[in-house]
Amino acid sequence: MDRHSVHPMNPAVPVRATRPRPVAEKRMPPIADTAAVKQMRKMNRGIVTAFGAIGIAQALKVFTHKAVTGKWDWRPIFTTGGMPSSHSAGVSALATYVASNRGARHTETAVAVVLATIVMYDAQGIRRHTGEIAKLVNDLEDNFVKLSGEFPSLKYEEQEKELKELLGHQPLEVLAGALFGGALGLVSAKIENREREIEHARGVYPEHLDERA
């Protein structure tokens, strides 16, 4: 296009072409630093995700216990064992969260995955077998109590408390906890990435979202 255009009324008079004015880019205001937002920024999202998975898994044991026994009981919230495995949920959530944020080749991901593997193997291996042994010991003690009642000459002092039997988990319980924790860890990582995108769009670059090695 020519620098000058022709006047519509008088073709002999050149008219300088006007350029459109640039539109100022609108910038979204930063998020208000309320007390709740500041507190959330100081928290370690990985720790919150892991302990959140443990707490939710413990609460779910109440419903799975109701489905199996038909009775409501709040005690499974404060005990080990049961469906799903809360320890497996916690370490799986942490491993998935770290892998989603750091990448599969990062050292932190390797540490989290190895830790999760050891915990889940221990839950369905050593701890489960220890619980089965405790059950056998409790049954044996009950038999001794019956024998001492039938034969007064046989003296046996009964223990005040029985050994705890619910220590470990069945493989299915470990798998359920791992799947639940993995899903929660992935959701937590997605939410954090979304927060990072919103903060960057608003011109806020919080350190807790940008510390990615």
N, C-alpha and C positions, 0 to 999 in steps of 0.2 A: 504494500500500500504506500502511496506517495505521502511525503511528509505534510503536504498541504492539500486540502480538498477544495472543490469549487463552491463558491457561494450559491445557494439555491436561487436567489433573486437576480444576482448579477454575476454571470460566469467570469467576468474579467477580474473580479475581486477574489483573491485567494483567501482561504480561511484555514488557520492553523488547526490541525487535528488535535483533539484533546485525548489524553491517555486516561484510562480508568484508574481511580485511586485504589491503592491496595487496601484490602479489608484487614483491619487489625485482628490478629488471632485472639480468640477468646480463651482465656485460661481459667480452668476450674479452680475455685478457691480450695486451699488446703483443708484437710479434715481437722476439725477442732480437737485440740489435745485435751480431751476430758480426762478425768481421773481413771476411768475404766480403760480408755484407749492407751494411756501411758502405762498402766499396769500390764495390759496385754503385751505391749511392746517389750517390756522387761522380762517376760516369761520365755522360757525355753520351749519352743513348740514341740520338739521331740519328746521332752519329758512329759509334757501335758498329754500328748497323743498316747504315749505308752501307758501312763497311769490311768488315763481315761478308758483305754481298752480293758485294763484290768478291772476297773470298777464296774464297767458295764457288763463284762463277762460274769463277774461275781453276782450281779443283780439278776442276770439271766438264769442263774442256777435255781432260783426260786421257782421260775416258771417250768423249767425242765423237770424239777423235782415234783411239781404238781402234776405234770403230764405222766410221770412214771408211777407215782404212788397214789395220785388222786387226792392228796392232802396238801394244804398250804402250810409251809414251814419257812420261817425267816432265817433259821440257823445256817443254811448253806451259804449265806452271804459271807459269813465269818469263818468258813472252813475251807480246807483244801479238798481236792478231788471233785468229781462231779462233771456235769456237762454244761458249758464247754470249759476247757482248760483256760483259766485266766492268765496263768504264767505264759502259756503259748501265745495267747492273744496279745499280751504286752510286748513280748520280744518280737513277734511277727509285725505288729504295728510299727514299732521303732525301726525295724529293718526295712520295711516297705517305704516308710516316710523318708529315711535317709537315702535310700536308693533312688527315690523319685526326685529328690532335691540335688543330690550330689552326683548321681550317675553310677552305673554299675561298676566302673573301674576305679572308683575312689576308695582310699584306704578306710574311711569311716564306714562305707558300705560293707567292706570285707569284715571289719570288726563286728558290726551289727549282725551280719548273716551268720558268722561263726558263733557268736553268743546265742543267737536264736536256735541254732542247730543243737548246741550243747544242752540248752534248757529243755527243749522239746524231747530230745533223746532221753534225758534224765527223768522227765516226767512220766514217760510211758515205759521206761526201763527200770532203773534202780528204785525209784520211788514207788512204782506200782508193785514191784516184787517185795519191797519192804512192807507195804500195806498188807499183802497177801500173807506174809510170814506173821505179821501181827495178828491177823485173824486166826491163824492156826494156833498161835500161842494162847489167845483168849479162849478158843474152844477147848484146848487142852486143860486150861485152868478150870473151866466149867466142869469138865469130866472129873477132875481131881476133887472138886467140891462135892460132887454127887457121891464119889467113892468114900470120902471122909464121913459123909452122913450115914452111909450104909455100914461102914466099918469104923466104929468109934476108936479102935486101937490105932487107926491110921491118922496121924496128926498132920494137918495141913493148914497153913495160915494164908487166907485169901488176901490178895492185893486189894488196896483201896480203890484203885482206878484201873480200868482196862487199857490196854495199849490202843493207840489211835490207829484205826484201820484205813481210813480214807486219806491216804498220803499221795498217791500217784493217780494216773489216768489211764484209761483204755486208749488204744491208738485212735479210735474214732473221736474221742473227746479231745485229744490233742489236735487232730485234723480240723475239727470244728473251730477250736480256738484259733488255730493258725489262719484259717480262711477268714474268720471274723476280724481278727487283728489286721490282716493284710488289707482287707477292704477299708477298714477305718483309717489305716495309715495312708492309703492312697487318697482317700477323701480329704484328709488333713493337708496333705501336700498340695492337692488341687486348690483348696481354699486359700492356702498361703500364696500360691502363684497368682491367683486371682486378686488377692489383696495387693500384691506387688505391682500388678498391672494397673490397678486403680490408683495406687499411690503415685506411680510414675506419671500417669496421665494428668494428675492434679499438681504435679510439680513437687511432690514430697518424696524424698529419698531416705527413708528410715534405715538406720544401720542394721537393725535386726532382720531386715528382709534382703539386704544386699551383701551380707557376709557369706559369699559362696566361693570357696576356693576352687 
